[in-house]
Amino acid sequence: MENWRESLSNNFAYVAEINDKIIGFCDMDCNGHLNRLYIHKDFQKQGIATALLHMIESKAKEMGLYKINTEASITAKPFFEHHGYQVINSQIVERRNVLLINYKMIKKLVSEYPNS
């Protein structure tokens, strides 16, 4: 819990609430790494994740970032692809002694990088 508190306090975070109940959140660090995007199971497929993602992407553009990246789970990969993210590579990560596959993904926020 302390790791989450510290991480979220250092990142740009957005929270979705209904009737004072947190139903989703997302956060991004100052380098454009989208660290977490979570929606409660009872509120999925309602556009909440899309709204949060758009808020994070807008913040990244406001900060002058040229790209945003994330490490998406197998189940989140199609969502991010639908929103213009491209797979850089797959990787195997260990969480609590369990090996999981996820995908490094990136989305360009501007059509061209300056001085390129």
Phi and psi restraints in degrees (range 20) as a CNS / XPLOR table:
assign (resid 1 and name C) (resid 2 and name N)
       (resid 2 and name CA) (resid 2 and name C) 1.0 -65.1 20.0 2
assign (resid 2 and name N) (resid 2 and name CA)
       (resid 2 and name C) (resid 3 and name N) 1.0 -39.1 20.0 2
assign (resid 2 and name C) (resid 3 and name N)
       (resid 3 and name CA) (resid 3 and name C) 1.0 -60.2 20.0 2
assign (resid 3 and name N) (resid 3 and name CA)
       (resid 3 and name C) (resid 4 and name N) 1.0 -42.1 20.0 2
assign (resid 3 and name C) (resid 4 and name N)
       (resid 4 and name CA) (resid 4 and name C) 1.0 -64.8 20.0 2
assign (resid 4 and name N) (resid 4 and name CA)
       (resid 4 and name C) (resid 5 and name N) 1.0 -45.1 20.0 2
assign (resid 4 and name C) (resid 5 and name N)
       (resid 5 and name CA) (resid 5 and name C) 1.0 -59.0 20.0 2
assign (resid 5 and name N) (resid 5 and name CA)
       (resid 5 and name C) (resid 6 and name N) 1.0 -45.9 20.0 2
assign (resid 5 and name C) (resid 6 and name N)
       (resid 6 and name CA) (resid 6 and name C) 1.0 -65.3 20.0 2
assign (resid 6 and name N) (resid 6 and name CA)
       (resid 6 and name C) (resid 7 and name N) 1.0 -45.6 20.0 2
assign (resid 6 and name C) (resid 7 and name N)
       (resid 7 and name CA) (resid 7 and name C) 1.0 -62.3 20.0 2
assign (resid 7 and name N) (resid 7 and name CA)
       (resid 7 and name C) (resid 8 and name N) 1.0 -47.8 20.0 2
assign (resid 7 and name C) (resid 8 and name N)
       (resid 8 and name CA) (resid 8 and name C) 1.0 -65.3 20.0 2
assign (resid 8 and name N) (resid 8 and name CA)
       (resid 8 and name C) (resid 9 and name N) 1.0 -33.9 20.0 2
assign (resid 8 and name C) (resid 9 and name N)
       (resid 9 and name CA) (resid 9 and name C) 1.0 -71.6 20.0 2
assign (resid 9 and name N) (resid 9 and name CA)
       (resid 9 and name C) (resid 10 and name N) 1.0 -22.1 20.0 2
assign (resid 9 and name C) (resid 10 and name N)
       (resid 10 and name CA) (resid 10 and name C) 1.0 -92.5 20.0 2
assign (resid 10 and name N) (resid 10 and name CA)
       (resid 10 and name C) (resid 11 and name N) 1.0 -7.4 20.0 2
assign (resid 10 and name C) (resid 11 and name N)
       (resid 11 and name CA) (resid 11 and name C) 1.0 -110.3 20.0 2
assign (resid 11 and name N) (resid 11 and name CA)
       (resid 11 and name C) (resid 12 and name N) 1.0 169.4 20.0 2
assign (resid 11 and name C) (resid 12 and name N)
       (resid 12 and name CA) (resid 12 and name C) 1.0 -86.5 20.0 2
assign (resid 12 and name N) (resid 12 and name CA)
       (resid 12 and name C) (resid 13 and name N) 1.0 122.4 20.0 2
assign (resid 12 and name C) (resid 13 and name N)
       (resid 13 and name CA) (resid 13 and name C) 1.0 -128.2 20.0 2
assign (resid 13 and name N) (resid 13 and name CA)
       (resid 13 and name C) (resid 14 and name N) 1.0 144.6 20.0 2
assign (resid 13 and name C) (resid 14 and name N)
       (resid 14 and name CA) (resid 14 and name C) 1.0 -126.9 20.0 2
assign (resid 14 and name N) (resid 14 and name CA)
       (resid 14 and name C) (resid 15 and name N) 1.0 142.7 20.0 2
assign (resid 14 and name C) (resid 15 and name N)
       (resid 15 and name CA) (resid 15 and name C) 1.0 -126.7 20.0 2
assign (resid 15 and name N) (resid 15 and name CA)
       (resid 15 and name C) (resid 16 and name N) 1.0 136.3 20.0 2
assign (resid 15 and name C) (resid 16 and name N)
       (resid 16 and name CA) (resid 16 and name C) 1.0 -103.9 20.0 2
assign (resid 16 and name N) (resid 16 and name CA)
       (resid 16 and name C) (resid 17 and name N) 1.0 131.2 20.0 2
assign (resid 16 and name C) (resid 17 and name N)
       (resid 17 and name CA) (resid 17 and name C) 1.0 -129.9 20.0 2
assign (resid 17 and name N) (resid 17 and name CA)
       (resid 17 and name C) (resid 18 and name N) 1.0 147.0 20.0 2
assign (resid 17 and name C) (resid 18 and name N)
       (resid 18 and name CA) (resid 18 and name C) 1.0 -133.4 20.0 2
assign (resid 18 and name N) (resid 18 and name CA)
       (resid 18 and name C) (resid 19 and name N) 1.0 125.2 20.0 2
assign (resid 18 and name C) (resid 19 and name N)
       (resid 19 and name CA) (resid 19 and name C) 1.0 51.3 20.0 2
assign (resid 19 and name N) (resid 19 and name CA)
       (resid 19 and name C) (resid 20 and name N) 1.0 46.9 20.0 2
assign (resid 19 and name C) (resid 20 and name N)
       (resid 20 and name CA) (resid 20 and name C) 1.0 62.6 20.0 2
assign (resid 20 and name N) (resid 20 and name CA)
       (resid 20 and name C) (resid 21 and name N) 1.0 18.3 20.0 2
assign (resid 20 and name C) (resid 21 and name N)
       (resid 21 and name CA) (resid 21 and name C) 1.0 -112.2 20.0 2
assign (resid 21 and name N) (resid 21 and name CA)
       (resid 21 and name C) (resid 22 and name N) 1.0 127.7 20.0 2
assign (resid 21 and name C) (resid 22 and name N)
       (resid 22 and name CA) (resid 22 and name C) 1.0 -71.4 20.0 2
assign (resid 22 and name N) (resid 22 and name CA)
       (resid 22 and name C) (resid 23 and name N) 1.0 123.5 20.0 2
assign (resid 22 and name C) (resid 23 and name N)
       (resid 23 and name CA) (resid 23 and name C) 1.0 -114.9 20.0 2
assign (resid 23 and name N) (resid 23 and name CA)
       (resid 23 and name C) (resid 24 and name N) 1.0 -8.3 20.0 2
assign (resid 23 and name C) (resid 24 and name N)
       (resid 24 and name CA) (resid 24 and name C) 1.0 -174.7 20.0 2
assign (resid 24 and name N) (resid 24 and name CA)
       (resid 24 and name C) (resid 25 and name N) 1.0 163.6 20.0 2
assign (resid 24 and name C) (resid 25 and name N)
       (resid 25 and name CA) (resid 25 and name C) 1.0 -161.7 20.0 2
assign (resid 25 and name N) (resid 25 and name CA)
       (resid 25 and name C) (resid 26 and name N) 1.0 161.2 20.0 2
assign (resid 25 and name C) (resid 26 and name N)
       (resid 26 and name CA) (resid 26 and name C) 1.0 -149.2 20.0 2
assign (resid 26 and name N) (resid 26 and name CA)
       (resid 26 and name C) (resid 27 and name N) 1.0 158.2 20.0 2
assign (resid 26 and name C) (resid 27 and name N)
       (resid 27 and name CA) (resid 27 and name C) 1.0 -150.8 20.0 2
assign (resid 27 and name N) (resid 27 and name CA)
       (resid 27 and name C) (resid 28 and name N) 1.0 155.7 20.0 2
assign (resid 27 and name C) (resid 28 and name N)
       (resid 28 and name CA) (resid 28 and name C) 1.0 -142.8 20.0 2
assign (resid 28 and name N) (resid 28 and name CA)
       (resid 28 and name C) (resid 29 and name N) 1.0 142.1 20.0 2
assign (resid 28 and name C) (resid 29 and name N)
       (resid 29 and name CA) (resid 29 and name C) 1.0 -84.2 20.0 2
assign (resid 29 and name N) (resid 29 and name CA)
       (resid 29 and name C) (resid 30 and name N) 1.0 176.2 20.0 2
assign (resid 29 and name C) (resid 30 and name N)
       (resid 30 and name CA) (resid 30 and name C) 1.0 -70.9 20.0 2
assign (resid 30 and name N) (resid 30 and name CA)
       (resid 30 and name C) (resid 31 and name N) 1.0 -10.4 20.0 2
assign (resid 30 and name C) (resid 31 and name N)
       (resid 31 and name CA) (resid 31 and name C) 1.0 -96.2 20.0 2
assign (resid 31 and name N) (resid 31 and name CA)
       (resid 31 and name C) (resid 32 and name N) 1.0 1.6 20.0 2
assign (resid 31 and name C) (resid 32 and name N)
       (resid 32 and name CA) (resid 32 and name C) 1.0 90.5 20.0 2
assign (resid 32 and name N) (resid 32 and name CA)
       (resid 32 and name C) (resid 33 and name N) 1.0 19.7 20.0 2
assign (resid 32 and name C) (resid 33 and name N)
       (resid 33 and name CA) (resid 33 and name C) 1.0 -91.3 20.0 2
assign (resid 33 and name N) (resid 33 and name CA)
       (resid 33 and name C) (resid 34 and name N) 1.0 113.9 20.0 2
assign (resid 33 and name C) (resid 34 and name N)
       (resid 34 and name CA) (resid 34 and name C) 1.0 -76.9 20.0 2
assign (resid 34 and name N) (resid 34 and name CA)
       (resid 34 and name C) (resid 35 and name N) 1.0 108.8 20.0 2
assign (resid 34 and name C) (resid 35 and name N)
       (resid 35 and name CA) (resid 35 and name C) 1.0 -84.1 20.0 2
assign (resid 35 and name N) (resid 35 and name CA)
       (resid 35 and name C) (resid 36 and name N) 1.0 -45.4 20.0 2
assign (resid 35 and name C) (resid 36 and name N)
       (resid 36 and name CA) (resid 36 and name C) 1.0 -141.0 20.0 2
assign (resid 36 and name N) (resid 36 and name CA)
       (resid 36 and name C) (resid 37 and name N) 1.0 143.5 20.0 2
assign (resid 36 and name C) (resid 37 and name N)
       (resid 37 and name CA) (resid 37 and name C) 1.0 -143.5 20.0 2
assign (resid 37 and name N) (resid 37 and name CA)
       (resid 37 and name C) (resid 38 and name N) 1.0 112.8 20.0 2
assign (resid 37 and name C) (resid 38 and name N)
       (resid 38 and name CA) (resid 38 and name C) 1.0 -133.4 20.0 2
assign (resid 38 and name N) (resid 38 and name CA)
       (resid 38 and name C) (resid 39 and name N) 1.0 135.7 20.0 2
assign (resid 38 and name C) (resid 39 and name N)
       (resid 39 and name CA) (resid 39 and name C) 1.0 -129.9 20.0 2
assign (resid 39 and name N) (resid 39 and name CA)
       (resid 39 and name C) (resid 40 and name N) 1.0 131.4 20.0 2
assign (resid 39 and name C) (resid 40 and name N)
       (resid 40 and name CA) (resid 40 and name C) 1.0 -55.7 20.0 2
assign (resid 40 and name N) (resid 40 and name CA)
       (resid 40 and name C) (resid 41 and name N) 1.0 142.2 20.0 2
assign (resid 40 and name C) (resid 41 and name N)
       (resid 41 and name CA) (resid 41 and name C) 1.0 -56.4 20.0 2
assign (resid 41 and name N) (resid 41 and name CA)
       (resid 41 and name C) (resid 42 and name N) 1.0 -31.0 20.0 2
assign (resid 41 and name C) (resid 42 and name N)
       (resid 42 and name CA) (resid 42 and name C) 1.0 -77.9 20.0 2
assign (resid 42 and name N) (resid 42 and name CA)
       (resid 42 and name C) (resid 43 and name N) 1.0 -6.0 20.0 2
assign (resid 42 and name C) (resid 43 and name N)
       (resid 43 and name CA) (resid 43 and name C) 1.0 -123.8 20.0 2
assign (resid 43 and name N) (resid 43 and name CA)
       (resid 43 and name C) (resid 44 and name N) 1.0 13.3 20.0 2
assign (resid 43 and name C) (resid 44 and name N)
       (resid 44 and name CA) (resid 44 and name C) 1.0 -76.0 20.0 2
assign (resid 44 and name N) (resid 44 and name CA)
       (resid 44 and name C) (resid 45 and name N) 1.0 159.9 20.0 2
assign (resid 44 and name C) (resid 45 and name N)
       (resid 45 and name CA) (resid 45 and name C) 1.0 65.4 20.0 2
assign (resid 45 and name N) (resid 45 and name CA)
       (resid 45 and name C) (resid 46 and name N) 1.0 29.3 20.0 2
assign (resid 45 and name C) (resid 46 and name N)
       (resid 46 and name CA) (resid 46 and name C) 1.0 -120.9 20.0 2
assign (resid 46 and name N) (resid 46 and name CA)
       (resid 46 and name C) (resid 47 and name N) 1.0 8.4 20.0 2
assign (resid 46 and name C) (resid 47 and name N)
       (resid 47 and name CA) (resid 47 and name C) 1.0 87.9 20.0 2
assign (resid 47 and name N) (resid 47 and name CA)
       (resid 47 and name C) (resid 48 and name N) 1.0 2.7 20.0 2
assign (resid 47 and name C) (resid 48 and name N)
       (resid 48 and name CA) (resid 48 and name C) 1.0 -70.0 20.0 2
assign (resid 48 and name N) (resid 48 and name CA)
       (resid 48 and name C) (resid 49 and name N) 1.0 -44.5 20.0 2
assign (resid 48 and name C) (resid 49 and name N)
       (resid 49 and name CA) (resid 49 and name C) 1.0 -62.3 20.0 2
assign (resid 49 and name N) (resid 49 and name CA)
       (resid 49 and name C) (resid 50 and name N) 1.0 -40.7 20.0 2
assign (resid 49 and name C) (resid 50 and name N)
       (resid 50 and name CA) (resid 50 and name C) 1.0 -62.3 20.0 2
assign (resid 50 and name N) (resid 50 and name CA)
       (resid 50 and name C) (resid 51 and name N) 1.0 -43.8 20.0 2
assign (resid 50 and name C) (resid 51 and name N)
       (resid 51 and name CA) (resid 51 and name C) 1.0 -62.5 20.0 2
assign (resid 51 and name N) (resid 51 and name CA)
       (resid 51 and name C) (resid 52 and name N) 1.0 -44.1 20.0 2
assign (resid 51 and name C) (resid 52 and name N)
       (resid 52 and name CA) (resid 52 and name C) 1.0 -64.6 20.0 2
assign (resid 52 and name N) (resid 52 and name CA)
       (resid 52 and name C) (resid 53 and name N) 1.0 -42.0 20.0 2
assign (resid 52 and name C) (resid 53 and name N)
       (resid 53 and name CA) (resid 53 and name C) 1.0 -61.9 20.0 2
assign (resid 53 and name N) (resid 53 and name CA)
       (resid 53 and name C) (resid 54 and name N) 1.0 -43.1 20.0 2
assign (resid 53 and name C) (resid 54 and name N)
       (resid 54 and name CA) (resid 54 and name C) 1.0 -62.7 20.0 2
assign (resid 54 and name N) (resid 54 and name CA)
       (resid 54 and name C) (resid 55 and name N) 1.0 -36.8 20.0 2
assign (resid 54 and name C) (resid 55 and name N)
       (resid 55 and name CA) (resid 55 and name C) 1.0 -64.6 20.0 2
assign (resid 55 and name N) (resid 55 and name CA)
       (resid 55 and name C) (resid 56 and name N) 1.0 -43.8 20.0 2
assign (resid 55 and name C) (resid 56 and name N)
       (resid 56 and name CA) (resid 56 and name C) 1.0 -64.9 20.0 2
assign (resid 56 and name N) (resid 56 and name CA)
       (resid 56 and name C) (resid 57 and name N) 1.0 -43.1 20.0 2
assign (resid 56 and name C) (resid 57 and name N)
       (resid 57 and name CA) (resid 57 and name C) 1.0 -64.9 20.0 2
assign (resid 57 and name N) (resid 57 and name CA)
       (resid 57 and name C) (resid 58 and name N) 1.0 -38.7 20.0 2
assign (resid 57 and name C) (resid 58 and name N)
       (resid 58 and name CA) (resid 58 and name C) 1.0 -62.7 20.0 2
assign (resid 58 and name N) (resid 58 and name CA)
       (resid 58 and name C) (resid 59 and name N) 1.0 -41.6 20.0 2
assign (resid 58 and name C) (resid 59 and name N)
       (resid 59 and name CA) (resid 59 and name C) 1.0 -62.4 20.0 2
assign (resid 59 and name N) (resid 59 and name CA)
       (resid 59 and name C) (resid 60 and name N) 1.0 -42.1 20.0 2
assign (resid 59 and name C) (resid 60 and name N)
       (resid 60 and name CA) (resid 60 and name C) 1.0 -62.0 20.0 2
assign (resid 60 and name N) (resid 60 and name CA)
       (resid 60 and name C) (resid 61 and name N) 1.0 -42.8 20.0 2
assign (resid 60 and name C) (resid 61 and name N)
       (resid 61 and name CA) (resid 61 and name C) 1.0 -64.4 20.0 2
assign (resid 61 and name N) (resid 61 and name CA)
       (resid 61 and name C) (resid 62 and name N) 1.0 -43.1 20.0 2
assign (resid 61 and name C) (resid 62 and name N)
       (resid 62 and name CA) (resid 62 and name C) 1.0 -58.6 20.0 2
assign (resid 62 and name N) (resid 62 and name CA)
       (resid 62 and name C) (resid 63 and name N) 1.0 -34.6 20.0 2
assign (resid 62 and name C) (resid 63 and name N)
       (resid 63 and name CA) (resid 63 and name C) 1.0 -79.1 20.0 2
assign (resid 63 and name N) (resid 63 and name CA)
       (resid 63 and name C) (resid 64 and name N) 1.0 -5.0 20.0 2
assign (resid 63 and name C) (resid 64 and name N)
       (resid 64 and name CA) (resid 64 and name C) 1.0 82.7 20.0 2
assign (resid 64 and name N) (resid 64 and name CA)
       (resid 64 and name C) (resid 65 and name N) 1.0 17.1 20.0 2
assign (resid 64 and name C) (resid 65 and name N)
       (resid 65 and name CA) (resid 65 and name C) 1.0 -77.0 20.0 2
assign (resid 65 and name N) (resid 65 and name CA)
       (resid 65 and name C) (resid 66 and name N) 1.0 147.0 20.0 2
assign (resid 65 and name C) (resid 66 and name N)
       (resid 66 and name CA) (resid 66 and name C) 1.0 -96.5 20.0 2
assign (resid 66 and name N) (resid 66 and name CA)
       (resid 66 and name C) (resid 67 and name N) 1.0 -16.4 20.0 2
assign (resid 66 and name C) (resid 67 and name N)
       (resid 67 and name CA) (resid 67 and name C) 1.0 -153.0 20.0 2
assign (resid 67 and name N) (resid 67 and name CA)
       (resid 67 and name C) (resid 68 and name N) 1.0 162.3 20.0 2
assign (resid 67 and name C) (resid 68 and name N)
       (resid 68 and name CA) (resid 68 and name C) 1.0 -132.0 20.0 2
assign (resid 68 and name N) (resid 68 and name CA)
       (resid 68 and name C) (resid 69 and name N) 1.0 144.4 20.0 2
assign (resid 68 and name C) (resid 69 and name N)
       (resid 69 and name CA) (resid 69 and name C) 1.0 -134.2 20.0 2
assign (resid 69 and name N) (resid 69 and name CA)
       (resid 69 and name C) (resid 70 and name N) 1.0 160.2 20.0 2
assign (resid 69 and name C) (resid 70 and name N)
       (resid 70 and name CA) (resid 70 and name C) 1.0 -153.8 20.0 2
assign (resid 70 and name N) (resid 70 and name CA)
       (resid 70 and name C) (resid 71 and name N) 1.0 170.3 20.0 2
assign (resid 70 and name C) (resid 71 and name N)
       (resid 71 and name CA) (resid 71 and name C) 1.0 -120.9 20.0 2
assign (resid 71 and name N) (resid 71 and name CA)
       (resid 71 and name C) (resid 72 and name N) 1.0 102.7 20.0 2
assign (resid 71 and name C) (resid 72 and name N)
       (resid 72 and name CA) (resid 72 and name C) 1.0 -95.3 20.0 2
assign (resid 72 and name N) (resid 72 and name CA)
       (resid 72 and name C) (resid 73 and name N) 1.0 142.4 20.0 2
assign (resid 72 and name C) (resid 73 and name N)
       (resid 73 and name CA) (resid 73 and name C) 1.0 -71.4 20.0 2
assign (resid 73 and name N) (resid 73 and name CA)
       (resid 73 and name C) (resid 74 and name N) 1.0 170.4 20.0 2
assign (resid 73 and name C) (resid 74 and name N)
       (resid 74 and name CA) (resid 74 and name C) 1.0 -57.6 20.0 2
assign (resid 74 and name N) (resid 74 and name CA)
       (resid 74 and name C) (resid 75 and name N) 1.0 -42.0 20.0 2
assign (resid 74 and name C) (resid 75 and name N)
       (resid 75 and name CA) (resid 75 and name C) 1.0 -74.6 20.0 2
assign (resid 75 and name N) (resid 75 and name CA)
       (resid 75 and name C) (resid 76 and name N) 1.0 -27.6 20.0 2
assign (resid 75 and name C) (resid 76 and name N)
       (resid 76 and name CA) (resid 76 and name C) 1.0 -85.1 20.0 2
assign (resid 76 and name N) (resid 76 and name CA)
       (resid 76 and name C) (resid 77 and name N) 1.0 -19.4 20.0 2
assign (resid 76 and name C) (resid 77 and name N)
       (resid 77 and name CA) (resid 77 and name C) 1.0 -53.1 20.0 2
assign (resid 77 and name N) (resid 77 and name CA)
       (resid 77 and name C) (resid 78 and name N) 1.0 -48.6 20.0 2
assign (resid 77 and name C) (resid 78 and name N)
       (resid 78 and name CA) (resid 78 and name C) 1.0 -62.1 20.0 2
assign (resid 78 and name N) (resid 78 and name CA)
       (resid 78 and name C) (resid 79 and name N) 1.0 -35.5 20.0 2
assign (resid 78 and name C) (resid 79 and name N)
       (resid 79 and name CA) (resid 79 and name C) 1.0 -59.8 20.0 2
assign (resid 79 and name N) (resid 79 and name CA)
       (resid 79 and name C) (resid 80 and name N) 1.0 -49.9 20.0 2
assign (resid 79 and name C) (resid 80 and name N)
       (resid 80 and name CA) (resid 80 and name C) 1.0 -66.9 20.0 2
assign (resid 80 and name N) (resid 80 and name CA)
       (resid 80 and name C) (resid 81 and name N) 1.0 -39.3 20.0 2
assign (resid 80 and name C) (resid 81 and name N)
       (resid 81 and name CA) (resid 81 and name C) 1.0 -60.2 20.0 2
assign (resid 81 and name N) (resid 81 and name CA)
       (resid 81 and name C) (resid 82 and name N) 1.0 -41.4 20.0 2
assign (resid 81 and name C) (resid 82 and name N)
       (resid 82 and name CA) (resid 82 and name C) 1.0 -59.2 20.0 2
assign (resid 82 and name N) (resid 82 and name CA)
       (resid 82 and name C) (resid 83 and name N) 1.0 -28.7 20.0 2
assign (resid 82 and name C) (resid 83 and name N)
       (resid 83 and name CA) (resid 83 and name C) 1.0 -99.7 20.0 2
assign (resid 83 and name N) (resid 83 and name CA)
       (resid 83 and name C) (resid 84 and name N) 1.0 19.4 20.0 2
assign (resid 83 and name C) (resid 84 and name N)
       (resid 84 and name CA) (resid 84 and name C) 1.0 92.1 20.0 2
assign (resid 84 and name N) (resid 84 and name CA)
       (resid 84 and name C) (resid 85 and name N) 1.0 8.2 20.0 2
assign (resid 84 and name C) (resid 85 and name N)
       (resid 85 and name CA) (resid 85 and name C) 1.0 -84.0 20.0 2
assign (resid 85 and name N) (resid 85 and name CA)
       (resid 85 and name C) (resid 86 and name N) 1.0 145.0 20.0 2
assign (resid 85 and name C) (resid 86 and name N)
       (resid 86 and name CA) (resid 86 and name C) 1.0 -117.3 20.0 2
assign (resid 86 and name N) (resid 86 and name CA)
       (resid 86 and name C) (resid 87 and name N) 1.0 142.4 20.0 2
assign (resid 86 and name C) (resid 87 and name N)
       (resid 87 and name CA) (resid 87 and name C) 1.0 -74.1 20.0 2
assign (resid 87 and name N) (resid 87 and name CA)
       (resid 87 and name C) (resid 88 and name N) 1.0 128.2 20.0 2
assign (resid 87 and name C) (resid 88 and name N)
       (resid 88 and name CA) (resid 88 and name C) 1.0 -88.9 20.0 2
assign (resid 88 and name N) (resid 88 and name CA)
       (resid 88 and name C) (resid 89 and name N) 1.0 -47.9 20.0 2
assign (resid 88 and name C) (resid 89 and name N)
       (resid 89 and name CA) (resid 89 and name C) 1.0 -168.1 20.0 2
assign (resid 89 and name N) (resid 89 and name CA)
       (resid 89 and name C) (resid 90 and name N) 1.0 161.6 20.0 2
assign (resid 89 and name C) (resid 90 and name N)
       (resid 90 and name CA) (resid 90 and name C) 1.0 -94.3 20.0 2
assign (resid 90 and name N) (resid 90 and name CA)
       (resid 90 and name C) (resid 91 and name N) 1.0 158.1 20.0 2
assign (resid 90 and name C) (resid 91 and name N)
       (resid 91 and name CA) (resid 91 and name C) 1.0 -151.2 20.0 2
assign (resid 91 and name N) (resid 91 and name CA)
       (resid 91 and name C) (resid 92 and name N) 1.0 160.5 20.0 2
assign (resid 91 and name C) (resid 92 and name N)
       (resid 92 and name CA) (resid 92 and name C) 1.0 -109.9 20.0 2
assign (resid 92 and name N) (resid 92 and name CA)
       (resid 92 and name C) (resid 93 and name N) 1.0 125.5 20.0 2
assign (resid 92 and name C) (resid 93 and name N)
       (resid 93 and name CA) (resid 93 and name C) 1.0 -120.6 20.0 2
assign (resid 93 and name N) (resid 93 and name CA)
       (resid 93 and name C) (resid 94 and name N) 1.0 154.5 20.0 2
assign (resid 93 and name C) (resid 94 and name N)
       (resid 94 and name CA) (resid 94 and name C) 1.0 -108.9 20.0 2
assign (resid 94 and name N) (resid 94 and name CA)
       (resid 94 and name C) (resid 95 and name N) 1.0 126.9 20.0 2
assign (resid 94 and name C) (resid 95 and name N)
       (resid 95 and name CA) (resid 95 and name C) 1.0 -129.1 20.0 2
assign (resid 95 and name N) (resid 95 and name CA)
       (resid 95 and name C) (resid 96 and name N) 1.0 115.5 20.0 2
assign (resid 95 and name C) (resid 96 and name N)
       (resid 96 and name CA) (resid 96 and name C) 1.0 52.2 20.0 2
assign (resid 96 and name N) (resid 96 and name CA)
       (resid 96 and name C) (resid 97 and name N) 1.0 48.0 20.0 2
assign (resid 96 and name C) (resid 97 and name N)
       (resid 97 and name CA) (resid 97 and name C) 1.0 66.4 20.0 2
assign (resid 97 and name N) (resid 97 and name CA)
       (resid 97 and name C) (resid 98 and name N) 1.0 19.4 20.0 2
assign (resid 97 and name C) (resid 98 and name N)
       (resid 98 and name CA) (resid 98 and name C) 1.0 -118.0 20.0 2
assign (resid 98 and name N) (resid 98 and name CA)
       (resid 98 and name C) (resid 99 and name N) 1.0 130.9 20.0 2
assign (resid 98 and name C) (resid 99 and name N)
       (resid 99 and name CA) (resid 99 and name C) 1.0 -86.6 20.0 2
assign (resid 99 and name N) (resid 99 and name CA)
       (resid 99 and name C) (resid 100 and name N) 1.0 129.8 20.0 2
assign (resid 99 and name C) (resid 100 and name N)
       (resid 100 and name CA) (resid 100 and name C) 1.0 -128.6 20.0 2
assign (resid 100 and name N) (resid 100 and name CA)
       (resid 100 and name C) (resid 101 and name N) 1.0 148.7 20.0 2
assign (resid 100 and name C) (resid 101 and name N)
       (resid 101 and name CA) (resid 101 and name C) 1.0 -95.2 20.0 2
assign (resid 101 and name N) (resid 101 and name CA)
       (resid 101 and name C) (resid 102 and name N) 1.0 133.2 20.0 2
assign (resid 101 and name C) (resid 102 and name N)
       (resid 102 and name CA) (resid 102 and name C) 1.0 -139.6 20.0 2
assign (resid 102 and name N) (resid 102 and name CA)
       (resid 102 and name C) (resid 103 and name N) 1.0 178.2 20.0 2
assign (resid 102 and name C) (resid 103 and name N)
       (resid 103 and name CA) (resid 103 and name C) 1.0 -129.3 20.0 2
assign (resid 103 and name N) (resid 103 and name CA)
       (resid 103 and name C) (resid 104 and name N) 1.0 125.0 20.0 2
assign (resid 103 and name C) (resid 104 and name N)
       (resid 104 and name CA) (resid 104 and name C) 1.0 -74.7 20.0 2
assign (resid 104 and name N) (resid 104 and name CA)
       (resid 104 and name C) (resid 105 and name N) 1.0 124.8 20.0 2
assign (resid 104 and name C) (resid 105 and name N)
       (resid 105 and name CA) (resid 105 and name C) 1.0 -130.8 20.0 2
assign (resid 105 and name N) (resid 105 and name CA)
       (resid 105 and name C) (resid 106 and name N) 1.0 153.8 20.0 2
assign (resid 105 and name C) (resid 106 and name N)
       (resid 106 and name CA) (resid 106 and name C) 1.0 -141.3 20.0 2
assign (resid 106 and name N) (resid 106 and name CA)
       (resid 106 and name C) (resid 107 and name N) 1.0 149.8 20.0 2
assign (resid 106 and name C) (resid 107 and name N)
       (resid 107 and name CA) (resid 107 and name C) 1.0 -134.2 20.0 2
assign (resid 107 and name N) (resid 107 and name CA)
       (resid 107 and name C) (resid 108 and name N) 1.0 126.7 20.0 2
assign (resid 107 and name C) (resid 108 and name N)
       (resid 108 and name CA) (resid 108 and name C) 1.0 -76.9 20.0 2
assign (resid 108 and name N) (resid 108 and name CA)
       (resid 108 and name C) (resid 109 and name N) 1.0 134.5 20.0 2
assign (resid 108 and name C) (resid 109 and name N)
       (resid 109 and name CA) (resid 109 and name C) 1.0 -95.9 20.0 2
assign (resid 109 and name N) (resid 109 and name CA)
       (resid 109 and name C) (resid 110 and name N) 1.0 -16.4 20.0 2
assign (resid 109 and name C) (resid 110 and name N)
       (resid 110 and name CA) (resid 110 and name C) 1.0 -131.0 20.0 2
assign (resid 110 and name N) (resid 110 and name CA)
       (resid 110 and name C) (resid 111 and name N) 1.0 155.2 20.0 2
assign (resid 110 and name C) (resid 111 and name N)
       (resid 111 and name CA) (resid 111 and name C) 1.0 -69.0 20.0 2
assign (resid 111 and name N) (resid 111 and name CA)
       (resid 111 and name C) (resid 112 and name N) 1.0 -32.0 20.0 2
assign (resid 111 and name C) (resid 112 and name N)
       (resid 112 and name CA) (resid 112 and name C) 1.0 -139.7 20.0 2
assign (resid 112 and name N) (resid 112 and name CA)
       (resid 112 and name C) (resid 113 and name N) 1.0 147.3 20.0 2
assign (resid 112 and name C) (resid 113 and name N)
       (resid 113 and name CA) (resid 113 and name C) 1.0 -79.2 20.0 2
assign (resid 113 and name N) (resid 113 and name CA)
       (resid 113 and name C) (resid 114 and name N) 1.0 146.1 20.0 2
assign (resid 113 and name C) (resid 114 and name N)
       (resid 114 and name CA) (resid 114 and name C) 1.0 -64.3 20.0 2
assign (resid 114 and name N) (resid 114 and name CA)
       (resid 114 and name C) (resid 115 and name N) 1.0 147.3 20.0 2
assign (resid 114 and name C) (resid 115 and name N)
       (resid 115 and name CA) (resid 115 and name C) 1.0 59.6 20.0 2
assign (resid 115 and name N) (resid 115 and name CA)
       (resid 115 and name C) (resid 116 and name N) 1.0 30.8 20.0 2
